[in-house]
Amino acid sequence: MDVETKLDLIKQVGEEIITLSELKTLLETNNKPIAYDGFEPSGKLHVAQGIMRAVNVNKMLKAGVHFKMWVADWFGWMNNKMDGDLEKIRRVGLYQIETWKACGMTTDKIDFLWAKDVMNDDEYWKKVVSVARNNTVKRITRCAQIMGRKESESLSAAQIFYPCMQAADVFHLKADITQLGMDQRKVNVLAREIAPKLGFNKPVVVSHHMLMGLGQPTSSTKEAKERAIDLKMSKSKPNSAIFMTDSKDEIVKKINKAFCLEKQLFENPILEYNKYLIFEKNKSIKIERPKKFGGDLEIGSYEELEKIYSKGELHPMDLKKTTAHYIDLLVEPVRKHFEKNSKARKLKEEVESFEVSR
């Protein structure tokens, strides 16, 4: 695969790339660059963490990237996930890996690495302390967003240390590319800033889009990037997201209640589901509706869907009905896996018994 094709694949993943010229140079000089993503085991996966993540990782793999998935169990512990129960956090980590296998992520080509396995490594902690020594508390607390927190929140000492560890992860994993969500960009930029001082190469930051929650937006005053993060779906708000093992009835119910104004393209979660999930898995979709409302409609691309919807030629309820149908088809293999595989089913039952803590 030539460099331009690889670059195009990664551009499909990155809503923001810092910087595109550096990424091109990296692909020209390194046949197998290392990319990493870290995930904090914190409960059931929703479709953005499941299907959308699988789509993005598979594109990175296709582009020839060696992908490392960092199971950030200690980070979840520091951030008080699962009420700070480390064993529960680790069980959730196994469950999430099982979910990715079931939804099509090419897991056999990914290195799954557990944070717990480096916590007795002096070299890792040297990197952490080096990051901390070269930054102020104020600079570090500006990265609180990576933990789902706000700068104004009262953070524990462990949570203040968290960004120092995450920046150190980039160097310890020898990552050429950080491939995380837009909500993680602040700490990735921090890693870029601090890298030359510590003797490391600056990582290229490829930040993927954060899929919106299904509820109605409540504010319009934030800058676009901050706002997109603020509106993302959250497992702590179950009705804002479709989970990877939701039943068909649950999916239909949530989609029907979702915010979706007629003709509106901006901040429309139903359209986002189509763009980032459905059309990534389907070349076309079929809208089924009575003849008196225009009859069935075959749509061959997301761009075509936007055009039709913006003109008012497709009613929100018809779009919702179709969206629920296709999302259910995407989730169905995962549901079946957790129903039929006894090991997976036990993991699911365990995780569902855990109380999700913010």
JOSULBEL-V333365 format. One record per residue. N is the residue number from 1. RES is the residue in three letters. SS is DSSP state (A for helix, B for strand, O for the rest). PHI is phi in radians with two decimals (NA if undefined). BURIAL is + if it has 16 or more other ideal C-beta (glycine too) atoms within 10 Angstrom, else -. Layout:
# JOSULBEL-V333365
n=N res=RES ss=SS phi=PHI burial=BURIAL
n=N res=RES ss=SS phi=PHI burial=BURIAL
This chain:
# JOSULBEL-V333365
n=1 res=MET ss=O phi=NA burial=-
n=2 res=ASP ss=O phi=-1.36 burial=-
n=3 res=VAL ss=A phi=-1.06 burial=+
n=4 res=GLU ss=A phi=-1.11 burial=-
n=5 res=THR ss=A phi=-1.18 burial=-
n=6 res=LYS ss=A phi=-1.06 burial=+
n=7 res=LEU ss=A phi=-1.07 burial=+
n=8 res=ASP ss=A phi=-1.10 burial=-
n=9 res=LEU ss=A phi=-1.09 burial=+
n=10 res=ILE ss=A phi=-1.22 burial=+
n=11 res=LYS ss=A phi=-1.12 burial=-
n=12 res=GLN ss=A phi=-1.16 burial=-
n=13 res=VAL ss=A phi=-1.44 burial=+
n=14 res=GLY ss=O phi=-1.52 burial=+
n=15 res=GLU ss=O phi=-1.25 burial=-
n=16 res=GLU ss=B phi=-2.42 burial=-
n=17 res=ILE ss=B phi=-2.22 burial=+
n=18 res=ILE ss=B phi=-2.09 burial=+
n=19 res=THR ss=O phi=-2.04 burial=-
n=20 res=LEU ss=A phi=-1.14 burial=-
n=21 res=SER ss=A phi=-1.15 burial=-
n=22 res=GLU ss=A phi=-1.17 burial=+
n=23 res=LEU ss=A phi=-1.11 burial=+
n=24 res=LYS ss=A phi=-1.08 burial=+
n=25 res=THR ss=A phi=-1.08 burial=-
n=26 res=LEU ss=A phi=-1.04 burial=+
n=27 res=LEU ss=A phi=-1.19 burial=+
n=28 res=GLU ss=A phi=-1.31 burial=-
n=29 res=THR ss=A phi=-1.94 burial=-
n=30 res=ASN ss=O phi=-2.41 burial=-
n=31 res=ASN ss=O phi=-1.30 burial=-
n=32 res=LYS ss=O phi=-2.48 burial=-
n=33 res=PRO ss=O phi=-1.15 burial=+
n=34 res=ILE ss=B phi=-1.69 burial=+
n=35 res=ALA ss=B phi=-2.04 burial=+
n=36 res=TYR ss=B phi=-2.40 burial=+
n=37 res=ASP ss=B phi=-2.37 burial=+
n=38 res=GLY ss=B phi=-2.01 burial=+
n=39 res=PHE ss=B phi=-2.24 burial=+
n=40 res=GLU ss=O phi=-1.60 burial=+
n=41 res=PRO ss=O phi=-1.09 burial=+
n=42 res=SER ss=O phi=-2.48 burial=+
n=43 res=GLY ss=O phi=2.41 burial=+
n=44 res=LYS ss=O phi=-1.11 burial=+
n=45 res=LEU ss=O phi=-1.49 burial=+
n=46 res=HIS ss=B phi=-1.66 burial=+
n=47 res=VAL ss=O phi=-1.10 burial=+
n=48 res=ALA ss=A phi=-1.18 burial=+
n=49 res=GLN ss=A phi=-1.34 burial=+
n=50 res=GLY ss=A phi=-1.64 burial=+
n=51 res=ILE ss=A phi=-1.12 burial=+
n=52 res=MET ss=A phi=-1.11 burial=+
n=53 res=ARG ss=A phi=-1.14 burial=+
n=54 res=ALA ss=A phi=-1.10 burial=+
n=55 res=VAL ss=A phi=-1.04 burial=+
n=56 res=ASN ss=A phi=-1.16 burial=+
n=57 res=VAL ss=A phi=-1.11 burial=+
n=58 res=ASN ss=A phi=-1.09 burial=+
n=59 res=LYS ss=A phi=-1.17 burial=+
n=60 res=MET ss=A phi=-1.10 burial=+
n=61 res=LEU ss=A phi=-1.11 burial=+
n=62 res=LYS ss=A phi=-1.10 burial=-
n=63 res=ALA ss=O phi=-1.36 burial=+
n=64 res=GLY ss=O phi=1.55 burial=+
n=65 res=VAL ss=O phi=-1.46 burial=+
n=66 res=HIS ss=B phi=-1.53 burial=+
n=67 res=PHE ss=B phi=-1.80 burial=+
n=68 res=LYS ss=B phi=-2.00 burial=+
n=69 res=MET ss=B phi=-1.81 burial=+
n=70 res=TRP ss=B phi=-1.64 burial=+
n=71 res=VAL ss=B phi=-1.44 burial=+
n=72 res=ALA ss=O phi=-1.52 burial=+
n=73 res=ASP ss=A phi=-1.13 burial=+
n=74 res=TRP ss=A phi=-1.14 burial=+
n=75 res=PHE ss=A phi=-1.18 burial=+
n=76 res=GLY ss=A phi=-1.09 burial=+
n=77 res=TRP ss=A phi=-1.13 burial=+
n=78 res=MET ss=A phi=-1.09 burial=+
n=79 res=ASN ss=O phi=-1.61 burial=+
n=80 res=ASN ss=O phi=1.11 burial=+
n=81 res=LYS ss=A phi=-1.29 burial=+
n=82 res=MET ss=A phi=0.90 burial=+
n=83 res=ASP ss=A phi=0.98 burial=-
n=84 res=GLY ss=A phi=1.30 burial=-
n=85 res=ASP ss=O phi=-1.60 burial=+
n=86 res=LEU ss=A phi=-1.12 burial=-
n=87 res=GLU ss=A phi=-1.18 burial=-
n=88 res=LYS ss=A phi=-1.11 burial=+
n=89 res=ILE ss=A phi=-1.04 burial=+
n=90 res=ARG ss=A phi=-1.18 burial=+
n=91 res=ARG ss=A phi=-1.14 burial=+
n=92 res=VAL ss=A phi=-1.11 burial=+
n=93 res=GLY ss=A phi=-1.03 burial=+
n=94 res=LEU ss=A phi=-1.11 burial=+
n=95 res=TYR ss=A phi=-1.09 burial=+
n=96 res=GLN ss=A phi=-1.18 burial=+
n=97 res=ILE ss=A phi=-1.10 burial=+
n=98 res=GLU ss=A phi=-1.09 burial=+
n=99 res=THR ss=A phi=-1.13 burial=+
n=100 res=TRP ss=A phi=-1.10 burial=+
n=101 res=LYS ss=A phi=-1.02 burial=+
n=102 res=ALA ss=A phi=-1.28 burial=+
n=103 res=CYS ss=O phi=-1.79 burial=+
n=104 res=GLY ss=O phi=1.80 burial=+
n=105 res=MET ss=O phi=-1.19 burial=+
n=106 res=THR ss=O phi=-1.38 burial=-
n=107 res=THR ss=A phi=-1.18 burial=+
n=108 res=ASP ss=A phi=-1.26 burial=-
n=109 res=LYS ss=A phi=-1.85 burial=-
n=110 res=ILE ss=B phi=-2.00 burial=+
n=111 res=ASP ss=B phi=-1.57 burial=-
n=112 res=PHE ss=B phi=-1.64 burial=+
n=113 res=LEU ss=B phi=-2.07 burial=+
n=114 res=TRP ss=B phi=-1.72 burial=+
n=115 res=ALA ss=A phi=-0.98 burial=+
n=116 res=LYS ss=A phi=-1.02 burial=+
n=117 res=ASP ss=A phi=-1.35 burial=-
n=118 res=VAL ss=A phi=-1.96 burial=+
n=119 res=MET ss=O phi=-1.26 burial=-
n=120 res=ASN ss=O phi=-1.88 burial=-
n=121 res=ASP ss=O phi=-1.75 burial=-
n=122 res=ASP ss=A phi=-1.02 burial=-
n=123 res=GLU ss=A phi=-1.13 burial=-
n=124 res=TYR ss=A phi=-1.10 burial=+
n=125 res=TRP ss=A phi=-1.20 burial=-
n=126 res=LYS ss=A phi=-1.10 burial=-
n=127 res=LYS ss=A phi=-1.14 burial=+
n=128 res=VAL ss=A phi=-1.05 burial=+
n=129 res=VAL ss=A phi=-1.16 burial=-
n=130 res=SER ss=A phi=-1.11 burial=+
n=131 res=VAL ss=A phi=-1.09 burial=+
n=132 res=ALA ss=A phi=-1.13 burial=+
n=133 res=ARG ss=A phi=-1.15 burial=-
n=134 res=ASN ss=O phi=-1.75 burial=-
n=135 res=ASN ss=O phi=-2.46 burial=+
n=136 res=THR ss=O phi=-1.55 burial=-
n=137 res=VAL ss=A phi=-1.05 burial=-
n=138 res=LYS ss=A phi=-1.06 burial=-
n=139 res=ARG ss=A phi=-1.12 burial=-
n=140 res=ILE ss=A phi=-1.22 burial=+
n=141 res=THR ss=A phi=-1.18 burial=+
n=142 res=ARG ss=O phi=-1.15 burial=-
n=143 res=CYS ss=O phi=-1.62 burial=+
n=144 res=ALA ss=A phi=-0.99 burial=+
n=145 res=GLN ss=A phi=-0.99 burial=+
n=146 res=ILE ss=A phi=-1.12 burial=+
n=147 res=MET ss=A phi=-1.73 burial=+
n=148 res=GLY ss=O phi=1.35 burial=+
n=149 res=ARG ss=O phi=-2.01 burial=+
n=150 res=LYS ss=O phi=-1.95 burial=-
n=151 res=GLU ss=O phi=-1.00 burial=-
n=152 res=SER ss=O phi=-1.35 burial=-
n=153 res=GLU ss=O phi=-1.23 burial=-
n=154 res=SER ss=O phi=-1.41 burial=-
n=155 res=LEU ss=O phi=-1.66 burial=+
n=156 res=SER ss=O phi=-1.29 burial=-
n=157 res=ALA ss=A phi=-1.05 burial=-
n=158 res=ALA ss=A phi=-1.10 burial=-
n=159 res=GLN ss=A phi=-1.22 burial=+
n=160 res=ILE ss=A phi=-1.22 burial=+
n=161 res=PHE ss=A phi=-1.34 burial=+
n=162 res=TYR ss=A phi=-0.90 burial=+
n=163 res=PRO ss=A phi=-1.06 burial=+
n=164 res=CYS ss=A phi=-1.10 burial=+
n=165 res=MET ss=A phi=-1.18 burial=+
n=166 res=GLN ss=A phi=-1.16 burial=+
n=167 res=ALA ss=A phi=-1.12 burial=+
n=168 res=ALA ss=A phi=-1.15 burial=+
n=169 res=ASP ss=A phi=-0.98 burial=+
n=170 res=VAL ss=A phi=-0.98 burial=+
n=171 res=PHE ss=A phi=-1.32 burial=+
n=172 res=HIS ss=A phi=-1.18 burial=+
n=173 res=LEU ss=O phi=-1.50 burial=+
n=174 res=LYS ss=O phi=1.00 burial=-
n=175 res=ALA ss=O phi=-1.34 burial=+
n=176 res=ASP ss=O phi=-1.50 burial=+
n=177 res=ILE ss=B phi=-2.31 burial=+
n=178 res=THR ss=B phi=-1.72 burial=+
n=179 res=GLN ss=O phi=-2.07 burial=+
n=180 res=LEU ss=O phi=-2.17 burial=+
n=181 res=GLY ss=B phi=-1.36 burial=+
n=182 res=MET ss=A phi=-1.04 burial=+
n=183 res=ASP ss=A phi=-1.26 burial=+
n=184 res=GLN ss=A phi=-1.85 burial=+
n=185 res=ARG ss=A phi=-1.12 burial=+
n=186 res=LYS ss=A phi=-1.10 burial=+
n=187 res=VAL ss=A phi=-1.32 burial=+
n=188 res=ASN ss=A phi=-1.21 burial=+
n=189 res=VAL ss=A phi=-1.14 burial=+
n=190 res=LEU ss=A phi=-1.02 burial=+
n=191 res=ALA ss=A phi=-1.08 burial=+
n=192 res=ARG ss=A phi=-1.11 burial=+
n=193 res=GLU ss=A phi=-1.15 burial=-
n=194 res=ILE ss=A phi=-1.53 burial=+
n=195 res=ALA ss=A phi=-0.94 burial=+
n=196 res=PRO ss=A phi=-1.07 burial=-
n=197 res=LYS ss=A phi=-1.14 burial=-
n=198 res=LEU ss=A phi=-1.70 burial=+
n=199 res=GLY ss=O phi=1.52 burial=-
n=200 res=PHE ss=O phi=-1.98 burial=+
n=201 res=ASN ss=O phi=-1.31 burial=-
n=202 res=LYS ss=O phi=-1.21 burial=+
n=203 res=PRO ss=O phi=-1.30 burial=+
n=204 res=VAL ss=B phi=-1.39 burial=+
n=205 res=VAL ss=B phi=-1.76 burial=+
n=206 res=VAL ss=B phi=-1.95 burial=+
n=207 res=SER ss=B phi=-1.81 burial=+
n=208 res=HIS ss=B phi=-1.49 burial=+
n=209 res=HIS ss=O phi=-1.10 burial=+
n=210 res=MET ss=O phi=-1.76 burial=+
n=211 res=LEU ss=O phi=-1.13 burial=+
n=212 res=MET ss=B phi=-1.14 burial=+
n=213 res=GLY ss=O phi=-1.29 burial=+
n=214 res=LEU ss=O phi=-1.43 burial=+
n=215 res=GLY ss=O phi=-1.38 burial=+
n=216 res=GLN ss=O phi=-1.33 burial=-
n=217 res=PRO ss=O phi=-1.02 burial=-
n=218 res=THR ss=O phi=-1.96 burial=-
n=219 res=SER ss=O phi=-2.58 burial=-
n=220 res=SER ss=O phi=-2.31 burial=-
n=221 res=THR ss=O phi=-1.75 burial=-
n=222 res=LYS ss=O phi=-1.44 burial=-
n=223 res=GLU ss=O phi=-1.12 burial=-
n=224 res=ALA ss=A phi=-0.95 burial=-
n=225 res=LYS ss=A phi=-1.17 burial=-
n=226 res=GLU ss=A phi=-1.14 burial=-
n=227 res=ARG ss=A phi=-1.17 burial=+
n=228 res=ALA ss=A phi=-1.03 burial=+
n=229 res=ILE ss=A phi=-1.23 burial=+
n=230 res=ASP ss=A phi=-1.10 burial=+
n=231 res=LEU ss=O phi=-1.60 burial=+
n=232 res=LYS ss=B phi=-1.08 burial=+
n=233 res=MET ss=O phi=-1.20 burial=+
n=234 res=SER ss=O phi=-2.48 burial=+
n=235 res=LYS ss=O phi=-1.24 burial=+
n=236 res=SER ss=O phi=-1.38 burial=-
n=237 res=LYS ss=O phi=-2.16 burial=-
n=238 res=PRO ss=A phi=-0.92 burial=+
n=239 res=ASN ss=A phi=-1.34 burial=-
n=240 res=SER ss=A phi=-1.52 burial=+
n=241 res=ALA ss=O phi=-2.53 burial=+
n=242 res=ILE ss=O phi=-1.67 burial=+
n=243 res=PHE ss=B phi=-1.62 burial=+
n=244 res=MET ss=O phi=-1.19 burial=+
n=245 res=THR ss=O phi=-2.13 burial=+
n=246 res=ASP ss=O phi=-1.08 burial=+
n=247 res=SER ss=O phi=-1.32 burial=-
n=248 res=LYS ss=A phi=-1.05 burial=-
n=249 res=ASP ss=A phi=-1.08 burial=-
n=250 res=GLU ss=A phi=-1.14 burial=+
n=251 res=ILE ss=A phi=-1.11 burial=+
n=252 res=VAL ss=A phi=-1.06 burial=+
n=253 res=LYS ss=A phi=-1.08 burial=-
n=254 res=LYS ss=A phi=-1.17 burial=+
n=255 res=ILE ss=A phi=-1.12 burial=+
n=256 res=ASN ss=A phi=-1.09 burial=-
n=257 res=LYS ss=A phi=-1.53 burial=-
n=258 res=ALA ss=O phi=-1.18 burial=+
n=259 res=PHE ss=O phi=-1.24 burial=+
n=260 res=CYS ss=O phi=-2.87 burial=+
n=261 res=LEU ss=O phi=-1.32 burial=-
n=262 res=GLU ss=O phi=-1.06 burial=-
n=263 res=LYS ss=O phi=1.21 burial=-
n=264 res=GLN ss=O phi=-1.49 burial=-
n=265 res=LEU ss=O phi=-1.66 burial=-
n=266 res=PHE ss=O phi=-1.27 burial=-
n=267 res=GLU ss=O phi=0.91 burial=+
n=268 res=ASN ss=O phi=-2.02 burial=+
n=269 res=PRO ss=A phi=-1.09 burial=+
n=270 res=ILE ss=A phi=-1.18 burial=+
n=271 res=LEU ss=A phi=-1.14 burial=+
n=272 res=GLU ss=A phi=-1.08 burial=+
n=273 res=TYR ss=A phi=-1.04 burial=+
n=274 res=ASN ss=A phi=-1.21 burial=+
n=275 res=LYS ss=A phi=-1.17 burial=+
n=276 res=TYR ss=A phi=-1.65 burial=+
n=277 res=LEU ss=A phi=-2.14 burial=+
n=278 res=ILE ss=A phi=-1.17 burial=+
n=279 res=PHE ss=A phi=-1.33 burial=+
n=280 res=GLU ss=A phi=-1.32 burial=+
n=281 res=LYS ss=A phi=-1.93 burial=-
n=282 res=ASN ss=O phi=-2.34 burial=-
n=283 res=LYS ss=O phi=-1.29 burial=-
n=284 res=SER ss=O phi=-2.66 burial=-
n=285 res=ILE ss=B phi=-2.28 burial=+
n=286 res=LYS ss=B phi=-2.01 burial=-
n=287 res=ILE ss=B phi=-1.61 burial=+
n=288 res=GLU ss=O phi=-1.72 burial=-
n=289 res=ARG ss=O phi=-2.71 burial=+
n=290 res=PRO ss=O phi=-1.04 burial=-
n=291 res=LYS ss=A phi=-1.04 burial=-
n=292 res=LYS ss=A phi=-1.17 burial=-
n=293 res=PHE ss=A phi=-1.87 burial=-
n=294 res=GLY ss=O phi=1.95 burial=-
n=295 res=GLY ss=O phi=1.31 burial=-
n=296 res=ASP ss=O phi=-1.10 burial=-
n=297 res=LEU ss=B phi=-2.40 burial=+
n=298 res=GLU ss=B phi=-1.75 burial=-
n=299 res=ILE ss=B phi=-2.04 burial=+
n=300 res=GLY ss=O phi=-1.67 burial=-
n=301 res=SER ss=O phi=-2.82 burial=-
n=302 res=TYR ss=A phi=-1.15 burial=+
n=303 res=GLU ss=A phi=-1.06 burial=-
n=304 res=GLU ss=A phi=-1.15 burial=-
n=305 res=LEU ss=A phi=-1.07 burial=+
n=306 res=GLU ss=A phi=-1.01 burial=+
n=307 res=LYS ss=A phi=-1.08 burial=-
n=308 res=ILE ss=A phi=-1.14 burial=-
n=309 res=TYR ss=A phi=-1.19 burial=+
n=310 res=SER ss=A phi=-1.13 burial=-
n=311 res=LYS ss=O phi=-1.49 burial=-
n=312 res=GLY ss=O phi=1.40 burial=-
n=313 res=GLU ss=O phi=-1.52 burial=-
n=314 res=LEU ss=O phi=-2.39 burial=+
n=315 res=HIS ss=O phi=-1.31 burial=+
n=316 res=PRO ss=A phi=-0.94 burial=+
n=317 res=MET ss=A phi=-1.20 burial=-
n=318 res=ASP ss=A phi=-1.19 burial=+
n=319 res=LEU ss=A phi=-1.15 burial=+
n=320 res=LYS ss=A phi=-1.10 burial=+
n=321 res=LYS ss=A phi=-1.05 burial=+
n=322 res=THR ss=A phi=-1.18 burial=+
n=323 res=THR ss=A phi=-1.07 burial=+
n=324 res=ALA ss=A phi=-1.04 burial=+
n=325 res=HIS ss=A phi=-1.08 burial=+
n=326 res=TYR ss=A phi=-1.27 burial=+
n=327 res=ILE ss=A phi=-1.14 burial=+
n=328 res=ASP ss=A phi=-1.06 burial=+
n=329 res=LEU ss=A phi=-1.11 burial=-
n=330 res=LEU ss=A phi=-1.26 burial=+
n=331 res=VAL ss=A phi=-1.44 burial=+
n=332 res=GLU ss=A phi=-0.93 burial=-
n=333 res=PRO ss=A phi=-1.06 burial=-
n=334 res=VAL ss=A phi=-1.23 burial=+
n=335 res=ARG ss=A phi=-0.98 burial=+
n=336 res=LYS ss=A phi=-1.13 burial=-
n=337 res=HIS ss=A phi=-1.05 burial=+
n=338 res=PHE ss=A phi=-1.33 burial=+
n=339 res=GLU ss=A phi=-1.46 burial=-
n=340 res=LYS ss=A phi=-1.62 burial=-
n=341 res=ASN ss=O phi=-1.59 burial=-
n=342 res=SER ss=A phi=-1.11 burial=-
n=343 res=LYS ss=A phi=-1.13 burial=-
n=344 res=ALA ss=A phi=-1.15 burial=+
n=345 res=ARG ss=A phi=-1.08 burial=-
n=346 res=LYS ss=A phi=-1.11 burial=-
n=347 res=LEU ss=A phi=-1.05 burial=+
n=348 res=LYS ss=A phi=-1.05 burial=+
n=349 res=GLU ss=A phi=-1.10 burial=-
n=350 res=GLU ss=A phi=-1.07 burial=-
n=351 res=VAL ss=A phi=-1.10 burial=+
n=352 res=GLU ss=A phi=-1.19 burial=-
n=353 res=SER ss=A phi=-1.45 burial=-
n=354 res=PHE ss=O phi=-1.40 burial=+
n=355 res=GLU ss=O phi=-1.47 burial=-
n=356 res=VAL ss=O phi=-1.32 burial=+
n=357 res=SER ss=O phi=-2.01 burial=-
n=358 res=ARG ss=O phi=-1.33 burial=-
